[in-house]
Amino acid sequence: MKTIDELLTEGVAGRRVFVRADLNVPLDGTTITDDGRIRAVLPTVAKLAEAGARVVVASHLGRPEGAPDPAFSLAPAAARLGELLGADVAFATDTVGDSARSVVAGLTDGQVAVLENLRFNAGETSKDDAERGAFADRLAELADVYVGDGFGAVHRKHASVFDLPARLPHYAGYLIATEVGVLKKLTTDVERPYAVVLGGAKVSDKLGVIDHLLERADRILIGGGMAYTFLKAQGHEVGSSLLQEDQIPVVQEYLRRAEEKGVEFVLPVDVVVAPAFPDLKTKAPAHPSTVAADAIPAGRMGLDNGPETNKLYASKLADAATVFWNGPMGVFEHPDFADGTRAVAQALLDSSAFTVVGGGDSAAAVRILGFDENAFGHISTGGGASLEYLEGKTLPGLAALED
């Protein structure tokens, strides 16, 4: 895989460089609530611009169903990129149409443009190779060189991620090179003890990575909504907590395999419950209470790890040499249910381990809860991509950058 440093050595002045970024940031209307993914691609964009490239940045945002939708416009992300660069960033109001061609043609050396949301064109995500290829052909007309730096999208076989690199000289940007380097540390010659913390809503989203980690991790800590399927699999009642009944046999098999292989599975010993899911807009008090994990009352919903669980998890992370964390421990967006996620983040900071926060909601939680991002070993920009890499899957966007 060639890197951007090799491209810069070859020279980029005057060349149109297409940067596939991941600007899929959370929005409240037109206000960006977490700009972490924009800042992550900044080193690549800034270096190319500094070297005189005519930089064309492209990304998706949300799921606009293959047609323009103002709610998913990349205009706010383009404006924020300009603020971070300290330079004007041109914005094309389409992907491959008149505006895109005009904006790109108007770039001078060192200037940056952002195309509108790639998913406004159905060809970006099409499962039909010909339709996807046709869109990639039109994107290729806008550039001389391709730089892949949208790690959060490399597990998708999309036109701008998979098909476009085949049509242009291609290189990996700084972010992708860093992400891959970090993930290799979690799959090759891992320093032990190796602890993994998995949370989030659904156990079904993590089945593949759990299966893979049973062969590699020393201990696996479970939290978030997925924990209640594990507790149910152990025979405990979980009230009205999130539950995937159809996954109970799979979870029971994982618990059996973990015991057989000597992998320590750690589940909550107490949880914070409430009568209903909290209002995340008003942050109104949710009337929480703490109960033992094996005694959740009927009509109560588990929404966070309890204080004893927080202490237990901190103790299980204290002596680790490597920690991978993906998924919050509770509904961290509400103050009544943020302590479990906060406790895991703090435990990682207190540890001397090499710590990787695996993207998605975990990365957002670190920032929202006020932690210093630089204090962690690495914060990934791609939750799904990180998990699939750890599962041992071939990621289309990385395969496309290989020669």
C-alpha positions as CSV (number, residue, x, y, z in Angstrom):
1,M,0.0,0.0,0.0
2,K,1.5,3.3,-1.1
3,T,1.3,6.2,1.3
4,I,0.7,9.9,0.9
5,D,4.4,10.5,1.8
6,E,5.3,8.6,-1.4
7,L,2.8,10.8,-3.4
8,L,4.3,14.0,-1.9
9,T,7.8,12.8,-2.9
10,E,6.5,12.4,-6.5
11,G,5.1,15.9,-6.4
12,V,1.4,17.1,-6.3
13,A,1.7,20.7,-7.3
14,G,-1.0,21.5,-9.8
15,R,-2.5,18.0,-9.7
16,R,-6.1,17.4,-8.7
17,V,-6.0,15.1,-5.7
18,F,-9.3,13.3,-4.7
19,V,-9.4,12.7,-1.0
20,R,-12.0,10.2,0.1
21,A,-12.6,11.4,3.7
22,D,-15.1,10.5,6.4
23,L,-17.0,13.7,7.2
24,N,-19.9,11.7,8.6
25,V,-20.3,14.0,11.6
26,P,-23.3,14.2,13.9
27,L,-25.6,17.2,13.3
28,D,-28.2,19.0,15.3
29,G,-29.9,20.7,12.4
30,T,-26.9,22.4,10.7
31,T,-24.8,22.5,13.9
32,I,-22.0,19.9,14.1
33,T,-22.0,18.4,17.6
34,D,-18.7,16.5,17.3
35,D,-16.1,17.4,14.7
36,G,-13.7,14.6,15.5
37,R,-13.8,13.0,12.1
38,I,-13.1,16.4,10.3
39,R,-10.1,17.0,12.5
40,A,-8.9,13.4,11.8
41,V,-8.5,14.1,8.1
42,L,-7.0,17.5,8.6
43,P,-3.3,16.4,8.4
44,T,-3.8,14.8,5.0
45,V,-5.8,17.7,3.5
46,A,-3.5,20.4,5.0
47,K,-0.3,18.6,3.8
48,L,-1.6,18.2,0.2
49,A,-2.7,21.8,0.1
50,E,0.6,23.0,1.4
51,A,2.3,21.1,-1.3
52,G,0.3,22.8,-4.0
53,A,-2.3,20.1,-4.8
54,R,-5.8,21.1,-5.9
55,V,-7.6,19.1,-3.2
56,V,-11.1,17.6,-3.9
57,V,-12.5,16.3,-0.7
58,A,-15.5,13.9,-0.8
59,S,-17.5,12.0,1.8
60,H,-20.9,10.6,2.7
61,L,-23.1,11.8,5.6
62,G,-26.0,9.8,6.9
63,R,-28.3,7.7,4.8
64,P,-30.0,9.9,2.3
65,E,-31.3,7.0,0.1
66,G,-29.5,8.0,-3.1
67,A,-31.2,11.3,-3.7
68,P,-30.5,14.9,-2.5
69,D,-31.8,15.7,1.0
70,P,-30.9,19.0,2.6
71,A,-30.9,17.4,6.1
72,F,-27.8,15.4,5.0
73,S,-25.9,18.2,3.2
74,L,-22.1,18.4,3.7
75,A,-22.2,22.2,3.7
76,P,-21.7,22.4,7.5
77,A,-18.7,20.0,7.3
78,A,-17.2,22.0,4.5
79,A,-17.5,25.2,6.5
80,R,-15.9,23.6,9.6
81,L,-13.0,22.2,7.5
82,G,-12.3,25.7,6.2
83,E,-12.3,27.0,9.8
84,L,-9.8,24.3,10.8
85,L,-7.6,24.9,7.8
86,G,-7.8,28.7,8.2
87,A,-8.6,29.0,4.5
88,D,-11.7,29.3,2.3
89,V,-13.0,26.0,1.2
90,A,-15.1,25.9,-2.0
91,F,-18.3,23.8,-1.9
92,A,-19.9,22.0,-4.8
93,T,-23.7,21.6,-4.5
94,D,-23.6,18.3,-6.3
95,T,-21.3,15.3,-6.7
96,V,-20.5,15.0,-10.4
97,G,-22.7,17.6,-12.0
98,D,-22.2,21.1,-13.2
99,S,-21.4,22.5,-9.8
100,A,-18.8,19.9,-9.1
101,R,-17.1,20.3,-12.5
102,S,-17.1,24.1,-12.2
103,V,-15.8,24.2,-8.6
104,V,-13.0,21.7,-9.4
105,A,-12.1,23.5,-12.6
106,G,-11.8,26.8,-10.7
107,L,-9.3,25.5,-8.1
108,T,-5.8,26.9,-8.1
109,D,-2.8,25.3,-6.5
110,G,-3.2,24.8,-2.8
111,Q,-6.9,25.3,-2.8
112,V,-9.5,22.9,-1.3
113,A,-13.0,22.0,-2.4
114,V,-15.7,19.7,-0.9
115,L,-18.2,17.9,-3.0
116,E,-21.8,17.4,-1.8
117,N,-22.8,14.2,-0.1
118,L,-21.7,11.3,-2.3
119,R,-24.8,9.3,-1.2
120,F,-27.0,11.9,-3.0
121,N,-26.1,9.7,-6.0
122,A,-27.5,6.2,-6.0
123,G,-24.4,4.9,-7.8
124,E,-22.3,5.4,-4.6
125,T,-23.9,2.6,-2.7
126,S,-25.4,0.5,-5.5
127,K,-24.9,-3.3,-5.3
128,D,-24.8,-3.3,-9.1
129,D,-21.2,-3.2,-10.2
130,A,-22.0,-1.4,-13.5
131,E,-24.0,1.3,-11.8
132,R,-21.3,1.8,-9.1
133,G,-18.6,1.8,-11.8
134,A,-20.4,4.4,-13.9
135,F,-20.5,6.7,-10.9
136,A,-16.8,6.0,-10.2
137,D,-16.0,6.9,-13.8
138,R,-17.6,10.3,-13.4
139,L,-15.8,10.9,-10.1
140,A,-12.5,10.0,-11.8
141,E,-13.0,12.8,-14.3
142,L,-12.6,15.2,-11.5
143,A,-9.2,14.0,-10.4
144,D,-5.7,12.9,-11.3
145,V,-4.8,11.1,-8.1
146,Y,-6.8,9.3,-5.4
147,V,-6.0,9.4,-1.7
148,G,-8.0,7.1,0.6
149,D,-8.4,8.6,4.1
150,G,-12.0,7.8,5.1
151,F,-11.3,4.9,7.5
152,G,-14.8,4.9,8.8
153,A,-16.0,3.8,5.3
154,V,-13.4,1.3,4.2
155,H,-15.6,-1.7,5.2
156,R,-18.1,-0.6,2.5
157,K,-17.9,-1.7,-1.1
158,H,-19.0,1.8,-2.4
159,A,-18.0,3.6,-5.6
160,S,-15.8,6.2,-4.0
161,V,-14.2,3.7,-1.6
162,F,-13.7,0.6,-3.8
163,D,-14.2,1.4,-7.5
164,L,-12.6,4.8,-7.8
165,P,-9.1,3.8,-6.6
166,A,-8.9,1.3,-9.5
167,R,-9.3,4.2,-11.9
168,L,-6.6,6.5,-10.6
169,P,-3.1,6.2,-9.0
170,H,-4.0,5.6,-5.4
171,Y,-2.4,6.2,-2.0
172,A,-3.3,5.8,1.7
173,G,-3.7,9.0,3.6
174,Y,-2.2,9.6,7.1
175,L,-5.4,8.6,8.9
176,I,-5.7,5.2,7.2
177,A,-2.0,4.5,7.7
178,T,-2.3,5.3,11.4
179,E,-5.5,3.3,11.9
180,V,-4.1,0.2,10.1
181,G,-0.9,0.4,12.1
182,V,-2.8,0.5,15.4
183,L,-5.2,-2.3,14.5
184,K,-2.2,-4.5,13.6
185,K,-1.1,-4.1,17.2
186,L,-4.4,-5.6,18.3
187,T,-4.0,-8.6,16.0
188,T,-0.3,-9.4,15.7
189,D,2.0,-10.0,18.7
190,V,-0.4,-8.4,21.2
191,E,1.0,-7.4,24.5
192,R,-0.8,-9.3,27.3
193,P,-2.9,-9.3,29.3
194,Y,-5.2,-8.2,26.5
195,A,-8.6,-6.9,27.7
196,V,-11.5,-6.0,25.5
197,V,-14.5,-3.9,26.6
198,L,-17.6,-4.2,24.4
199,G,-20.8,-2.2,24.8
200,G,-23.5,-0.7,22.7
201,A,-27.1,-1.6,22.1
202,K,-27.2,-5.0,20.3
203,V,-25.2,-8.1,20.9
204,S,-25.9,-9.1,17.2
205,D,-23.7,-6.2,16.1
206,K,-20.7,-7.7,18.0
207,L,-21.2,-11.4,17.3
208,G,-18.3,-11.6,14.7
209,V,-15.8,-9.8,16.8
210,I,-16.7,-11.7,20.0
211,D,-16.2,-15.0,18.1
212,H,-12.8,-13.7,16.8
213,L,-11.7,-12.4,20.2
214,L,-12.5,-15.7,22.0
215,E,-9.3,-16.9,20.3
216,R,-7.2,-13.9,21.2
217,A,-8.3,-11.9,24.2
218,D,-7.5,-12.7,27.8
219,R,-10.7,-11.1,29.2
220,I,-13.8,-9.6,27.7
221,L,-15.9,-7.1,29.6
222,I,-19.5,-6.6,28.5
223,G,-21.7,-3.6,29.1
224,G,-24.4,-1.5,27.4
225,G,-27.7,-2.8,26.1
226,M,-26.0,-6.0,24.9
227,A,-25.2,-7.0,28.5
228,Y,-28.9,-7.9,29.2
229,T,-28.9,-10.6,26.6
230,F,-25.9,-12.1,28.4
231,L,-27.6,-11.8,31.7
232,K,-30.7,-13.4,30.4
233,A,-28.5,-16.2,28.9
234,Q,-27.3,-16.9,32.4
235,G,-30.9,-17.3,33.6
236,H,-31.5,-13.9,35.1
237,E,-34.6,-11.8,34.6
238,V,-33.9,-8.4,32.9
239,G,-37.2,-6.5,33.3
240,S,-37.9,-4.3,30.3
241,S,-34.2,-4.0,29.4
242,L,-33.1,-4.3,25.8
243,L,-33.1,-8.0,24.9
244,Q,-32.4,-10.0,21.8
245,E,-34.0,-13.3,22.7
246,D,-33.0,-14.9,19.4
247,Q,-29.3,-14.4,20.3
248,I,-29.5,-16.2,23.7
249,P,-28.3,-19.6,22.3
250,V,-25.3,-17.9,20.6
251,V,-24.4,-16.0,23.7
252,Q,-24.6,-19.2,25.8
253,E,-22.3,-20.9,23.4
254,Y,-19.8,-18.0,23.7
255,L,-19.9,-18.2,27.5
256,R,-19.3,-22.0,27.2
257,R,-16.3,-21.5,24.8
258,A,-14.9,-18.7,26.9
259,E,-14.8,-21.0,30.0
260,E,-13.3,-23.8,27.9
261,K,-10.5,-21.6,26.6
262,G,-9.8,-19.8,29.8
263,V,-11.0,-16.4,28.5
264,E,-12.5,-14.4,31.4
265,F,-16.0,-13.0,30.6
266,V,-17.0,-10.2,32.9
267,L,-20.6,-9.1,33.2
268,P,-22.2,-6.4,35.3
269,V,-22.9,-7.2,38.9
270,D,-25.2,-4.2,39.4
271,V,-27.0,-1.9,37.0
272,V,-28.8,1.5,37.0
273,V,-32.4,1.1,36.1
274,A,-35.3,3.4,35.3
275,P,-39.0,3.1,34.4
276,A,-38.5,4.1,30.8
277,F,-35.8,5.3,28.3
278,P,-34.8,8.8,29.2
279,D,-35.5,12.0,27.2
280,L,-32.2,12.8,25.6
281,K,-33.4,16.2,24.4
282,T,-34.6,17.7,27.7
283,K,-32.3,15.6,29.9
284,A,-35.2,15.5,32.4
285,P,-34.6,13.5,35.5
286,A,-35.2,9.8,34.7
287,H,-35.7,8.6,38.3
288,P,-32.9,6.0,38.3
289,S,-32.1,3.4,41.0
290,T,-29.4,0.8,41.3
291,V,-30.2,-2.9,41.6
292,A,-28.2,-6.1,41.5
293,A,-27.7,-7.4,38.0
294,D,-29.5,-10.6,38.8
295,A,-32.5,-8.8,40.4
296,I,-33.8,-6.3,37.8
297,P,-37.5,-5.7,38.7
298,A,-40.3,-6.2,36.2
299,G,-41.1,-2.9,34.5
300,R,-37.5,-1.5,35.0
301,M,-35.0,-1.0,32.2
302,G,-31.3,-1.3,32.7
303,L,-29.6,1.8,31.3
304,D,-26.1,1.8,32.8
305,N,-23.5,-0.1,34.8
306,G,-23.8,0.3,38.6
307,P,-21.1,1.6,40.9
308,E,-19.9,-1.9,42.0
309,T,-19.6,-2.9,38.3
310,N,-17.6,0.3,37.7
311,K,-15.2,-0.7,40.4
312,L,-15.0,-4.3,39.1
313,Y,-14.3,-3.2,35.5
314,A,-11.6,-0.8,36.6
315,S,-9.9,-3.6,38.5
316,K,-10.0,-5.8,35.5
317,L,-8.4,-3.1,33.3
318,A,-5.8,-2.0,35.8
319,D,-3.2,-4.7,35.0
320,A,-3.9,-4.9,31.2
321,A,-1.1,-4.3,28.7
322,T,-3.5,-3.8,25.8
323,V,-7.1,-2.6,25.9
324,F,-9.6,-2.3,23.1
325,W,-12.9,-0.6,23.9
326,N,-15.9,-0.4,21.5
327,G,-19.3,0.7,22.7
328,P,-20.6,2.7,25.6
329,M,-21.7,1.1,28.9
330,G,-25.0,3.0,29.1
331,V,-27.0,5.9,27.7
332,F,-24.1,8.2,28.3
333,E,-25.9,11.1,26.5
334,H,-28.1,11.5,29.7
335,P,-26.4,12.5,32.9
336,D,-28.2,9.9,35.0
337,F,-26.7,7.1,32.9
338,A,-23.2,8.3,32.0
339,D,-21.2,7.0,35.0
340,G,-20.5,3.5,33.5
341,T,-19.0,4.9,30.3
342,R,-17.1,7.6,32.2
343,A,-15.7,4.9,34.5
344,V,-14.4,2.8,31.7
345,A,-12.8,5.9,30.0
346,Q,-11.1,6.8,33.3
347,A,-9.9,3.3,33.9
348,L,-8.2,3.4,30.5
349,L,-6.5,6.7,31.4
350,D,-5.4,5.3,34.8
351,S,-4.0,2.2,33.1
352,S,-0.5,1.9,31.7
353,A,-1.8,-0.2,28.8
354,F,-1.8,0.6,25.1
355,T,-5.4,1.8,24.8
356,V,-7.6,1.9,21.7
357,V,-11.0,3.4,21.7
358,G,-12.8,1.8,18.7
359,G,-14.7,4.6,17.1
360,G,-18.4,5.3,16.9
361,D,-20.3,6.1,20.1
362,S,-17.2,5.3,22.2
363,A,-15.2,8.0,20.5
364,A,-18.1,10.5,20.8
365,A,-18.5,9.6,24.5
366,V,-14.8,10.4,25.2
367,R,-15.3,13.9,23.8
368,I,-18.8,14.5,25.1
369,L,-17.7,13.5,28.6
370,G,-14.8,15.9,28.5
371,F,-11.8,13.6,28.4
372,D,-8.5,14.6,26.7
373,E,-8.4,12.6,23.5
374,N,-4.6,12.7,23.4
375,A,-4.4,10.8,26.7
376,F,-5.6,7.6,25.0
377,G,-3.3,5.5,22.9
378,H,-5.6,5.9,19.9
379,I,-9.1,6.9,19.2
380,S,-10.4,5.3,16.0
381,T,-12.7,7.1,13.6
382,G,-14.4,4.0,12.4
383,G,-16.3,1.7,14.7
384,G,-17.7,-0.7,12.1
385,A,-14.4,-0.7,10.2
386,S,-12.4,-1.4,13.4
387,L,-14.7,-4.3,14.4
388,E,-14.6,-5.9,10.9
389,Y,-10.8,-5.6,10.8
390,L,-10.6,-7.3,14.2
391,E,-12.9,-10.1,12.9
392,G,-10.3,-10.8,10.2
393,K,-12.5,-9.7,7.3
394,T,-11.1,-8.2,4.1
395,L,-12.1,-4.5,4.0
396,P,-12.9,-3.4,0.4
397,G,-11.5,0.1,0.9
398,L,-8.2,-1.2,2.2
399,A,-8.0,-3.9,-0.5
400,A,-8.5,-1.3,-3.2
401,L,-5.5,0.7,-1.9
402,E,-3.2,-2.3,-2.3
403,D,-1.2,-2.8,-5.5
